[in-house]
């Protein structure tokens, strides 16, 4: 005997008066009267339950939906401004069609899961930086194995990780390796999800792809870390054990920022780090000088935490200000576009850039800042701070910086050449040889400095 069993699944379906199509039309009509800029983007999330929690990319900020089931929409009012900037969460009541609009500053963390209802009207196109024709000249700089760099771009989340942030990092990596001769093994790249092959980058046509981990197309992977707080700590622990006062460290960051009541934040990959926390990591490193360039919104708030002795820092904006993509192609962010043009001495289109205001043949960190500040067209206020010797007006990406060499209680009986920015000497004797002090700033030869008859001593300025 054959018995067939039929299982009937009864669904508890809610009945709604408003359809998705009707809700879409209601929202579009609502937006039409707002006079938003042409580059706004519109996303649909379908129906959200009453009083649900929506997590934004700013971990300390959330949105609570209305107390009735609603169709949820998100409006990015200016897709070429970095977060956080003006945006709206719009809710359409599923029963009445009533609209509730909430002004906010940060997008949902799962923006990539939404359905795009409005795309960019014109996909940005333009040239990218290319430094392959540059010739590295390190004749007056410290050796390349004494220059290190950290490049950070989290992007916050897949839906907010615009391709321009990767472009910023690629250009910075290329200028360091191809113009300034940094060893690739000395550059630590922490970009979005690291080596994960999943799609993590938002393109301007509304699609997503995987961020390439080969930044210079030589077939070798350059990105080894994801941009998380744990990876930052790991990298700075490595640098803590590697660097010494003869070394130079350059730190670059881009993407989004946010703020708390008493601190500012760099958004990472589904993570974030405060300026206070980041300063603790940087403080681990005992380098001769640390230069920092930051592009993200609110980056000026990092200055009070990072600008200490033997450091210089340039930021795209004030602690309470946004940073922006560079018009009209939007392939890079505005401040860093001009900063890289200054240190690389040319624009992506190949135009020569001369930011060498003191005509010494090198582009200092301060000269790069000045050029980016003057040339920038975005509504942002770049900030700069430098402390110690050398100040940012003399330090550059070659790692040139003034070091003080102390020559105490020394007797030289063999030929010797000592090169330093400042030389201090006490109880020094030069016997039967030629000794040269190469100085950049000053030589302080105090008591008991003796040169025996027949010996040679020379001071040269370089």
C-alpha positions, 0 to 999 in steps of 0.5 A: 500500500502506497501512502502519499503525504502532502505538507501544506505550509501556511505563511503568515503574510502581512497585507500592505496597501502600498506596493514597492513600485508605489513607494518608489514613486512616492520617494522620487516625488519627495526627492524632486522638490529637494533640489539635490545636486546632480550626483546624488545616489538613491538606494532602496532597501525594501521593507524594514520592520517597525523600530528596527536598528540600522547600523551605519559605518560610524560604529557609535551611530545608529538609525531607528526606523519608524514605529510602523513597517516602512519601505526604506530608502537611502539618499547619498546627497553628494557621492563625491564627498567623503563620509560623513556628509549630508544624507537622508534615510527616507521611510514610506509607511506600507499602509498609508504611504506617509513619508518620514525623512531623517537627515543624517551623516553616515550611510548604512554599513550594508549599503552594497545590499541595497538596490540602486535606483539612481546612478551617477549621470556621468561616469568619471573618466580621466588620466591616472598617475604614471611615474614609470619614466622617473629616474630615482636619485638618492645621492644625497638621501639616506639609503633606501633601506632606512625609509619606510612607509605605511599606506592605509585605506579602509573604505569603511564597507563594500558599499562605501569603498569608492575606487578613488581610495584605491587610486590614492593608494596606488599613486602614493605607492608608485611615487614612493617606489618609482620616484623616491626609490623605497624598497617594496619590502619597506612599504606596508599596505593595508587596503580594505579587505587585504588579500581576500578575493571577494568584491570589496570596491565600489565603482562609479557605474554602480557595480563592485569588484575586488581591489587589486593587490598588485599596485604597480602591475609588476605581477607581485602582490603589494597588499599584505594586510586588511585595513583593520585595527588589528592589522595596524597594531601588527604593522606598528609592532613590526616597525617598533622592532625595525626602526631606529633614529636613523630611519624615516617613516612616512604614513598615508591614510585616505577614505572616510572619517567620523567624530565622537564627542572628544575625538575623531576617527579613521574608518577602516574595513568594517572597523575604525580607529580613533586618533588617540588609538592611532597615536598610541600605535605611532608612538611605538616607532622610534624613527628619526622623523615621522611624516604623515599625510591624511586625506579623510574627513575630519583628518585635522583632528589627528594633528593634536594627537600626532604632531610631536617632536620630530614629526610633521603632519599634513591633513586635507581638512579641519577637525570638523570638516569634510574632504572631497574627490577632485573634480571633474574626473573624481579619480582621486581625492582633491588634497592628495591629488595635488600633494602627490603631483607636488612630490611626483613633480607631475600631474596624471596628464603629464604636466610638469609641477614645480612645488620647489619654492626654495629652489633647493632641488627637492620637494619638502613635506611642507612644500608639498602641503603648500602646493596642495593647499594653494592648488586645491579646489574643494571646499576644505581647509588643509592643515599642517603641523611640524615639530622638532629638527628637522621641521617639515620645511627640510624633511622630504620623502627621500628621508633627508633630515637633520641629525645631530652627531656627538663627537665626544672623547674621540681620537682619530688616527685614520682618515675619517669623514663624518656627515651630519646636519649638526656636529657637536664635539668635545675632547676631540683630537685629530692625529696624522690623518685627514678628517672631514666634517660634512655639515648642513647646519652647524658645527659646535666645536667646544673645548679641547678640540685639537688638530696635531701638526701634520694632520689635516682637518676640513669642514665642508657645507653640503 
